[in-house]
Amino acid sequence: ARTFPTSSAAAAAGYSTTVKMARSALDEVTDTGAFDRSPSTFRSSVSSDASARFPAVPGRYHLYVSYACPWASRCLAFLKLKGLDHAIGVTAVKPIFERTKETDDHLGWIFPATADEEPGAEPDPFNGAKSVRELYEIASTNYAGKPTVPVLWDKQLKTVVNNESSEIIRMLNTEFNDIAGNPGLDLYPVHLRASIDEINELVYDAINNGVYKCGFAKKQGPYDEAVTRLYEALDKCEQILGKQRYICGNQLTEADIRLFVTLIRFDEFLSSTSSKIGEVCTTSLMHVYAVHFKCNKKLLREHPNLFNYTKDIYQIPGISSTVNMEHIRKHYYGSHPSINPYRIIPVGPNIDYNAPNDRERFGS
Ligand SMILES: N[C@@H](CCC(=O)N[C@@H](CS)C(=O)NCC(=O)O)C(=O)O
């Protein structure tokens, strides 16, 4: 049996020891049939202030991720761009959900038992946890919410500092500058904040979360609404990127990273999102092939500006190392046995995102 420090660590970090939330995305569909994402639970901040509860010191924090997950990947991108890999370690889980406990049927993120088991994934180096769920239970006894990645983990207090990627990326951008290899890079600069905020709102709702709203809708109305908004937003971004190199001007910002993580998964993700629709809709006898056509109005590679832009961002030093297409494919095609019982991975478009692109026409 494993034993963990529990309530004392959670109490020290100021968290309630019982958190009740949705256990999986399937619980996050409202009576109207629309997908409604639950808010993240752990919302503390690491601070550059040495007297803070979570001071930005090297070696104290660890990022638990899945390479399949777009939200975790945006944190990985910030870690690389800011030159923080020496200060904050990373451990990736296995790409395919497994039972997290023998005593119930929850499926979730699992660490491999050894470093050889799954290229890219590693055992938990600090807590010997079998699952991400166990990490949450160390931080908060009886945690009943969704055990999601990313997790920004405090090795000293043995707790989750924050599990909301939009907040983690802001901390990585500003709070670690004393120890960052690239402190001068500001991905949320004051003069562009209004524009970044506006784009983020559109991109989060219609694109990042929009693909999930398409995928998890249980009724036609919410699906129609989500898919219309998704393609309107993609068209808007396509137009903007016909005039400038990056989404908020001619400078890379967090809005680009937030958009990129969905775009890079897009042509793979269309059918993966559909797999989840199929799982939700097993009782309505929906056929998986029909489901696969639900989100295919247009592929990424049919939007020339968005497609070249995705290659451009991918080719920024450090970014390609945050994209593990193998984990992305394995996760989406392997984590839903009711839809894809033999876990066969479709051949996929195998796009070369390192291929030349036309973005330098806007200057470098
Ligand atoms: N709001 C969170 C969302 C993270 C999230 O939804 N992660 C997914 C993976 S893409 C997850 O871990 N899901 C676990 C599950 O569905 O059980 C963030 O942006 O950090």
The ligand as an ORCA input file, in Angstrom:
! r2SCAN-3c Opt
* xyz 0 1
  N      -8.394     23.989    -17.587
  C      -7.400     23.045    -17.697
  C      -7.875     21.918    -18.623
  C      -6.908     20.772    -18.678
  C      -7.547     19.514    -19.296
  O      -8.741     19.472    -19.611
  N      -6.715     18.478    -19.489
  C      -7.215     17.207    -20.015
  C      -6.296     16.667    -21.082
  S      -6.343     17.557    -22.579
  C      -7.206     16.157    -18.931
  O      -6.237     16.022    -18.212
  N      -8.282     15.368    -18.823
  C      -8.363     14.300    -17.900
  C      -9.649     13.513    -18.048
  O     -10.434     13.823    -18.971
  O      -9.867     12.611    -17.251
  C      -6.168     23.743    -18.199
  O      -6.236     24.507    -19.186
  O      -5.107     23.582    -17.607
*
